[in-house]
Every structure is written in C-alpha cells, then in structure tokens.
Amino acid sequence: MTRPTVVVMVKEPRPGRVKTRLAAGIGRVPAAWWYRHQTARLLRRLRDPGWDLVLAVSPDIEGMTSRIWPADLPRLPQGAGDLGARMARLLSLPGPVLVIGSDIPGITRRHLARALRKMATADAVFGPAPDGGYWLIGLGPRAAPAGFLRNVRWSGPHALADSKATLRNRRIAETGTLADVDNADDLLRMKIAGKLNPR
C-alpha cells in the first residue's frame, strides 16, 4: 500500500490577502498574525511517521519560495481554478491522500489517523464542518470520477452534499466534525471553548 499523504492547503499570511472575513472583524494585521501562528502550530502538531506531510501553497510562485513555511516540508502549488479544481488536483496524487485546510485549530494527529482508518473500507472520506462544509476530504488509490468536485456551491451549507454528489457510486465515509475560523465570532467561540490550542 502506498504511504499516505496529508496535504495542508496554506496561503501566504499577508495582511489583506488572507482571512479577509476574519480581518473584517479584527483587522487585517491581527488576522494575518493569527493565521500565521495558527498554521505554524498546526504543522508542528501534525508531523507523524505514519504519513508524508505536504504543503499546497498559494500564491503559487511566492508560496514555493516563501521562508514562512518549514523548509523541510515538500511544497506543491495549488494552481488555478476554484477550490474544487485545486483540491481535485491535489487528490490526484497517489493515494491514500487527505487534504485539509489550515484554519481549523482543532485538528490533531488522532483525527487524521481516524480518517485514514475509515479509508480502509471506503473510496472517500469527509470530515464535516458545522456550517455544511468540510474540513477534510480524502481519496484512496481509486481515481476520482469525471466531474469530481465540479459545480459545488462553496462557502455555504451545500458544500459537503454537493461534493459527495460528485462521487457517484463510490463508498463514502465520514469522520469527526470540526469547525474552522472564518470570522471574529468563530474565533471568540473557539477561544471560549478552549479549542484554539489543542494538544
């Protein structure tokens, strides 16, 4: 079996270019600062001998040469297109492959290990988010069908259902629900819940 790959989608943490909805509530510089430190903590936490950790960077050229990200982690450009097109390319790597975002403070190695176990009996796995989207998507070695992740209504309550619909006739599993940080209310809610710095 091919060694699993965990791909983390990251964006250069420049004020005004990252976490714009969060920035609307707390300011551009604090939002970029939060994202940079959140991502650094996440990458340290997710290193594990059980999988290869890879960064999918944006913007493509700047991200590939950035000194912000750990130099020892392999990098791939996210490339052009909407979120679905970018994730579909990443998920075409030899499987099993998990793709996650970098703005979910609650992710731990246990969550990823659980998702990989689910893929032993499924073609795909999703980690749902409370808002109808998802924080994780994974594919096994079987190639995705034509139309995979096309015509998905992103950033809304239909993203998970629409994405599943593109995997027709495939075995789909779900793992635990986690929330991301999109705006100031999300940040405050996670701070109150004590979920910003999981072990």
N, C-alpha and C positions, 0 to 999 in steps of 0.2 A: 504494500500500500504506500502511495506517495505521502511524504511527510506533510502534515497540514500547514497551511499558510494563513496567517492572520494579517489582514491589510487594514491599516488605520488611515482614514482619509483626513488629511491635515491641510490647513491653509495658513499662509504667511500671516502672523499676527500683527498686522499693520493697522493703526488707528484709522477708522473709516472704511476699511476693506474687509473686516472680519466681524462677525457677530453684530450686524447692524441693528437688529431688533433689540438686542440687549443694550447696545450703545444708545438707543433712543431713550432708555430709562435711566442709565447710569453714566452716560458719557462715552465718547469714543476711546479715549485713552484708558479709562478703567476697564472697559470691555475687552480691549486688546490685551491688557495686562492679565485680566482673569483668564482669557483663553490661552495665552502663552503658558502660564503656570499650571493651568488645568491639564493641558496637553503634556507638559513635562512630567507631571505626577503620573498621568495615565500610562505613558510609555515606560516609565520605570517599573510600574506595578505589573505590567502585562508581559514582561520578559519571562520566558519559560522554556526549558529544554524540550517541551513537548510539541513546539511549533516554531516556525520561522515567522518573525515579526517584520513586516514590510510597511514602508510609508508610501501612500499615494498623495503626491504633493500638488498644490495649486498656489500660485500660478506655475505653469509647467517649467519654464526656464529658470525663473527666480528661485522656485522651490527646490529644484535639483541641485543648486549650488549654495543654498542657504546654510549659514552657520548656526542657525537657531536649533535645528534638529540634530539628534545624536549622529555623529559621523559614521558610526559603525553599523547603522541600520540601512539596509538597501532601500532605494527610492525608485518610484515609478511616477511618471507624470500622469495626472488624472485625464488630461486630454480635453477635447472639445465635446460639446453636447450638453444635454440636460443631465440631471442626477442619474436617471435611469441608464443613459448611454454610457456614462462614466463608470457606473458600478458594473454594468454588463461586461465591459472590457476587463475590469479587474477580476471579475468572477470567471473569466475565460482562462485564467491561469490553471495549471494542472491541479486538480482537486485532491482532497477537500480544501475549499477556500472559504474563509469567513471575512466579511467586510463590515467594519464598524465605523461610526463617526467618532470624533474626538471630543465632543462636548457633552458626554454622558458621564458625570462624576461617579456613578455607582458601579461601573464595570470593574469586575475583578477576574482573576485567572479562573476562579471556580465557574463563573458564568460562561467563559469561553470553553472550558473543558466539558461542561454540561451540553453546550450546543454541539460540540464535536461528537459526543456520545450519541446524541439524537440522530446524527447523520449516518450512524451505522445501519439504521433501518429506514432512512428517508433519502429522497433525492435532493431535498432542500430544507432549510431550517430558517425560521424567522424569530427574532426577539421583538415582541410587540412593545409599543410605547403607549402610554395612556391616551394620547391625542389621536389615535387611529393610524399613526405611522409605525415605524420600527427602528430600533437601534442596531440591529444586526440582521444580516442576510448571509446565508451560506449555501454553497452548492457542492455536491460530491463530484466524482470523476465523470459522471454522465453529462454530456454537453447540453446546454440550455436550448430550448426550442426556439424556432424563429419567432420574432416578435417579443422576445423576453424583455420585460421592463419598459415596453413602449406604451404610450398613451396612458401613463399613470398620472393621476391627479396628486401631485406632490404638495407637501406642506399643508395638508388638510386631513380630514377624518377618513378619507377613502384610500390613502396611500397603501396601506397593508392589503386591503381587499383587492385593489386593482393590481398590485404586484403579484399576489397569489394567482389571480386570474390569468396572468401571462404564462404560468407554469402548468398549463392544461395537461391532464393525465399523468401528473407526477405526484409522487408521495411527498407530502409536506408535513413537517413537524414544527412545533413551536417550543420555545424555551421561555425563561422568565421575563416578566415585564419590567422595563426600566425607563426612566424619564430623562430627557435631555434638558439643556438650559437654552431656551430661546429668548427669554425676555427677563426683565427685572423681577417680575413676580415669581418666575421659576427659580431664580437664584435665591430669593428670600425664602421660598418654600423649602428648598433643599437645605439651606442653612439652618432653618428651624428644626428640620427633621434630622439634622446631623449627618447628612449624606454627602457632603462636599469632599470629605477626605476619608473614604473607606480604606480599610486595610487590605 
